[in-house]
Amino acid sequence: MNDREYAKQKKRIQALIERWVKPIGLGYWTINFEYSRERLGEAHVAEYDTLARTTSSWEYRHGLISFSMPNVMEIDDEELERAFVHELMHIFLNEMRDWTTDNNHEERVASELTSAMLWVRGVE
């Protein structure tokens, strides 16, 4: 990925930051965004590469969303928006995660909330 492609993909994500973060109530959080030129590793579903990964320190209202820019480049705007909103939902849900088991329930709830958010905004 050359610098021009990287900048183009980063601009797509930055537009989503403006569109979603504050309007859904995360404006009081400190959310950092990382843009990796490398792939992020294995995904939860074997046939997909990891597009983004979210971690949070919910007790301090800090979050980090890391994007695999090669993967971002491979998807259209609609799929990127869905993935972006999904990662934001993990920020809300992370404090309820049971670290002794898998996070399948969190993934499903994040997906359901994503669909609801997109529907309310008229994206779905």
N, C-alpha and C positions, 0 to 999 in steps of 0.2 A: 504494500500500500504506500503510495507516494504521498508527499505532504499535501498536495492539492486534494486528493481523495480523502485524506484524513480530515482536513479542514471542512470539507463538504459534509462529512458524516457527523462531525462534532456540531456543526451548525444545525443539523436536523434535530439532534438531541437537545440543544440549547433552546430551540423553539418549543419543544415539549416541556422543558423546565418552566418556561414562562407560562405556558398554557395550563399546566396542571398543579404545580407544587403549592402555590399560595391559595388558589381557588378551592382546593379540597381540604385545606386546614393544616398544611404542613409548613406554613410560612414562619411559624415560631420555632421550628426545628433548624438545626444547623445540618444541612445535607451537603456532603461533598460528592462530587462526581469525578470518577477516574475514567480515562479513555486509553485503553490498552491497544497497542498495535499487534499484540499477540492474542491467540485464542485463550480463553480462561480455563479450559480443562473440561472434564467430563460433565455431562448434563444429567439431570434426573431421569430423562427419557433417552434411551440408548441411541435412537436415530437422530437426535438433535444435538448440535453443539451448544454450549452455554453462551447465550447472548449477553446476559448480565447477571451480576451477583450482588446481593444486598446484605449488608450487615448493619446492625444498629446497637447503640448503647441507649436503650429506651429510657433508662433512669436519668440520663443527662440530655435527652432529646437530640442526640447526634446520630446521623446516619451516613452511610457510604454506599454509593451505587457504582459499581465498576462495569464498564462496557467493553466487550470485545469488538473493536472497530472492524476487523475483517468480517465478523458475523453481521454487524449492523449494515455494512455495505451490501450484503447479499439479500436484504429484505426490503419490502416496499414500506411506504410511510404508514399505511394502516397497521401492518404487523408490528412495526416499530412502536407505534403509539400504544397498541395493546400490551406489548412487553414492558414498556416504560411504566404504564399505569399499574401493571401487575407488580413491578418492583416497588412502587410506592406503597402498595397495599401491604407488602412485607414489613415496611417500617411500622405501620399501625399494628400488625399482628405479632411481631417478633417477641414481645414481652410475654406472650402466652405460650410460646413454644416449649414443648417438653423435650429437653435435650437428651433424655434417656431413650427416646424412640426416634423413628424416622419422622420427617416433616410432611408426610403426605396430606394430613389434614390441613396444615397451614397452606400448602400449595393449592388445594381445592378451594379453600375459603378465599385465598388471594385471587384465584381465577373467577370465582363467583362475584366478588366485590368489583373486580375489574369490569366484568360484563355490565354490572349495575351502573358503575360510574360512566362508562362509555355510552350506555343507553340514555342516561339522564342528560348527558352533554350532546346527544343527538348524533353520536359517532356510529352507533350500531344500527 
